[in-house]
């Protein structure tokens, strides 16, 4: 997405950390009334086989998925 932005292909709604240190892309902060609080998801390919470290991370995410 940031590559498309750098090439001048419109605008995108991204988290501010997604555009930190990306040359040619500037984050414009939203005013409080424009902010949207939403859930995020972790996407992995269908045939993904995690290694031991990745399994630990996934277990932590599963255990804490409903925490606010």
C-alpha positions, 0 to 999 in steps of 0.5 A: 500500500505504501508503495502505491502511495509513493507512486502517487496513487491516491490516499489510504487510511492507514495506522500512523506507524505504517507510514513512519520513515516511508520516503515520499509518504506523509501522515495527516493526523485525524481530529478526534471526531474523525478517528475510527477505532477498529479491530485488526486481523492477522492474515496468513497464507492457507498453507502456512506452517509456523516454526516454534517461535511463530507458534509461541507468538500465535498462542499469545495472540490467541490467548489475548485476542479478547483483551481491550 
